[in-house]
């Protein structure tokens, strides 16, 4: 299974071991783990709440992975994204790639997280001590995604 949308936490070691698969093909494993920050825009974050559109979200993530796999020779990919109520320091997302060589594993991992931030249908609500608001996609995330448009493997 390449994509999981889940409420429960994940164990990074277990996920990387499964990604590796002990086949001897992988020369590189690269992982990115996103965490809930405790501050955002100078405000203390009490929690965040993530929603998604079941079925549509998995389809969007698989499309992103398919595009990454067409650009780089990947052996395996794993994406886990948590939804529901999350507290500061908790894991939100895992993107992990396995490839024969590190350049492909690094580039594909970065590509997947960049597109996940802008193209996957997730909605995030931040709760501070006195406000609750839904977050918009940041311009910096859009710029990171745009740089891949003319970039080749």
Phi, psi and omega per residue, in radians:
X1 nan 2.135 -3.098
X2 -1.485 -0.598 -3.020
X3 -2.179 2.339 3.015
X4 -2.328 2.285 2.976
X5 -1.945 2.121 -2.974
X6 -2.654 2.759 3.065
X7 -1.536 -0.595 -3.056
X8 -1.365 2.729 -3.127
X9 -1.209 2.963 3.113
X10 -2.227 2.732 3.102
X11 -1.796 2.020 -3.068
X12 -1.029 -0.782 -3.126
X13 -1.046 -0.762 3.126
X14 -1.118 -0.750 -3.121
X15 -1.152 -0.730 3.134
X16 -1.197 -0.644 3.091
X17 -1.095 -0.726 3.112
X18 -1.182 -0.660 3.121
X19 -1.110 -0.726 -3.141
X20 -1.140 -0.801 3.065
X21 1.217 0.031 3.123
X22 0.924 0.564 3.134
X23 -1.532 -0.313 -3.094
X24 1.496 -0.066 -3.140
X25 -1.355 -0.627 -3.040
X26 -1.348 2.269 3.008
X27 -1.833 -0.170 -3.119
X28 -2.642 2.366 2.958
X29 -2.107 2.250 3.096
X30 -2.191 2.346 3.135
X31 -2.341 2.591 3.009
X32 -2.196 2.251 3.060
X33 -2.088 2.099 3.075
X34 -1.586 2.417 -3.108
X35 -2.093 2.720 3.038
X36 -1.321 2.148 3.074
X37 -1.364 2.716 3.088
X38 -1.655 -0.180 3.074
X39 -2.303 2.497 3.057
X40 -2.566 2.201 -3.122
X41 0.911 0.698 3.086
X42 1.357 0.121 -3.119
X43 -2.004 2.482 3.076
X44 -1.215 2.209 3.114
X45 -1.630 2.210 3.066
X46 -1.500 -0.685 3.110
X47 -2.942 2.944 2.962
X48 -2.236 2.733 3.089
X49 -2.251 2.182 -3.125
X50 -1.958 2.343 3.060
X51 -2.091 2.780 3.070
X52 -2.591 2.997 3.103
X53 -1.862 1.779 -3.083
X54 -0.950 2.434 -3.112
X55 1.538 -0.938 3.123
X56 -1.184 -0.698 -3.121
X57 -1.140 -0.825 3.121
X58 -1.067 -0.711 3.122
X59 -1.091 -0.774 3.136
X60 -1.099 -0.752 3.136
X61 -1.140 -0.720 3.104
X62 -1.132 -0.607 3.068
X63 -1.117 -0.755 3.102
X64 -1.072 -0.784 3.132
X65 -1.114 -0.739 3.113
X66 -1.042 -0.721 3.120
X67 -1.138 -0.751 3.111
X68 -1.083 -0.724 -3.132
X69 -1.164 -0.530 3.097
X70 -1.321 -0.420 3.131
X71 -1.505 -0.633 -3.078
X72 -2.251 2.605 3.119
X73 -1.416 1.693 -3.119
X74 -1.807 2.517 3.085
X75 -1.542 -0.661 -3.094
X76 -2.790 2.706 3.100
X77 -2.458 2.502 3.068
X78 -2.400 2.225 3.048
X79 -2.226 2.201 3.020
X80 -2.169 2.276 3.054
X81 -2.253 2.222 3.133
X82 -1.533 2.648 3.069
X83 -2.301 2.953 -3.112
X84 1.665 -2.804 -3.095
X85 -1.437 2.206 3.141
X86 -2.262 2.502 -3.108
X87 -1.830 2.798 3.102
X88 -0.895 2.450 -3.134
X89 1.390 -0.120 3.097
X90 -1.334 2.659 3.087
X91 -1.295 2.357 3.088
X92 -1.830 -0.808 -2.953
X93 -2.503 2.558 2.990
X94 -2.206 2.243 2.933
X95 -2.168 2.139 -3.124
X96 -2.379 2.417 -3.125
X97 -2.253 2.564 3.043
X98 -2.168 2.347 3.141
X99 -2.584 2.923 3.090
X100 -1.168 -0.572 -3.070
X101 -2.328 2.640 -3.027
X102 -1.123 -0.636 -3.130
X103 -0.995 -0.740 3.134
X104 -1.165 -0.745 -3.128
X105 -1.114 -0.772 3.127
X106 -1.138 -0.874 -3.083
X107 -1.076 -0.791 -3.114
X108 -1.140 -0.706 3.115
X109 -1.070 -0.809 3.138
X110 -1.129 -0.745 3.108
X111 -1.023 -0.836 -3.090
X112 -1.096 -0.803 -3.120
X113 -1.184 -0.640 3.106
X114 -1.061 -0.816 -3.135
X115 -1.269 -0.585 3.083
X116 -1.010 -0.720 -3.103
X117 -1.162 -0.418 -3.047
X118 -2.030 -0.457 -2.991
X119 -1.964 -0.219 -3.133
X120 -1.578 2.368 -3.082
X121 -1.362 1.453 3.011
X122 -2.105 2.550 3.077
X123 -2.196 2.268 -3.040
X124 -2.095 2.235 3.097
X125 -1.987 2.233 3.096
X126 -1.723 2.429 3.072
X127 -2.037 2.096 3.014
X128 -1.861 -3.064 -3.122
X129 -1.107 -0.455 -3.094
X130 -2.306 0.021 3.131
X131 -2.472 2.725 2.995
X132 -2.300 2.273 3.119
X133 -2.639 2.611 3.076
X134 -1.452 2.422 -3.106
X135 -1.573 2.521 3.056
X136 -1.712 2.790 3.023
X137 -1.127 2.297 -3.120
X138 -1.368 2.597 3.080
X139 -1.009 -0.666 -3.130
X140 -1.108 -0.595 3.081
X141 -1.202 -0.713 3.095
X142 -1.088 -0.707 3.130
X143 -1.144 -0.689 3.112
X144 -1.110 -0.712 3.119
X145 -1.174 -0.740 -3.099
X146 -1.061 -0.544 -3.105
X147 -1.139 -0.337 3.125
X148 -1.385 -0.302 -3.060
X149 -1.009 -0.686 -3.112
X150 -1.882 0.099 -3.079
X151 -1.682 2.370 3.093
X152 -1.901 2.962 3.131
X153 -1.039 nan nan
